[in-house]
Amino acid sequence: MNKSKKYKIKEIFYSIQGEGYHSGKPAVFIRFSGCNLWSGKEEERDKAICKFCDTDFVGTDGKNGGVYSMDELITRINHITIDTKCRFIVFTGGEPLLQLDEPLLAGFKEYQYYLSVETNGTILVPEGLDWITVSPKSGAKFNQNSGNELKIVYPQEGIIPVDYENLDFDHFYLQPKDDKDMDTNVKKTLEYCMDHPKWKLSLQLHKILDIS
Ligand code: SF4
């Protein structure tokens, strides 16, 4: 185990999971810095592989952000959860799998955390996760074709949900793309779910309720 490895964290916060299967569940979010599908710079959005991102994952300047060793990160999370005893962690980003690794997961497991990840599916997940949410992006390589939850932001040019239906996931979600065409996107998402009942609607509760 490389104890000197450092993890770049944009922010850490305690909130409610707003999307997908665990929607409504209190969770500690650990947002890793960086993504392999966009630099995060507005002026480079047009040439990004993933163009509709709504998340600031650049740098380490968010709440509780910083550069952490494994021990420092676990200590910080233990401190954040000391009163609530919340044991649900969501590793997110950016693309968390650029940094998240087995030693860190094993370290958290020593404290009985339930460990979930939200990934774009380009990088295979390490051992040690309890819940895997994969959200494929148009134009990006799709490598992680198994997990607990497949969540497609819809519509996306080049992504046809039915093409993913036979992959090894337990739950299939469509989530309306939050852009200037949101109303149309909601309508299209509802229609797709109604026509293809394997798919369930996922809404972004945290946006509807305006909580972070
Ligand atoms: S893959 Fe996720 S984090 Fe990366 S740019 Fe796309 S939406 Fe944002």
Boltz pocket constraint, residues with backbone or C-beta under 6 A from the ligand:
constraints:
  - pocket:
      binder: B
      contacts: [[A, 34], [A, 35], [A, 36], [A, 37], [A, 38], [A, 50], [A, 51], [A, 52], [A, 53], [A, 54], [A, 55], [A, 57], [A, 93], [A, 94], [A, 95], [A, 120], [A, 135], [A, 137]]
      max_distance: 6.0
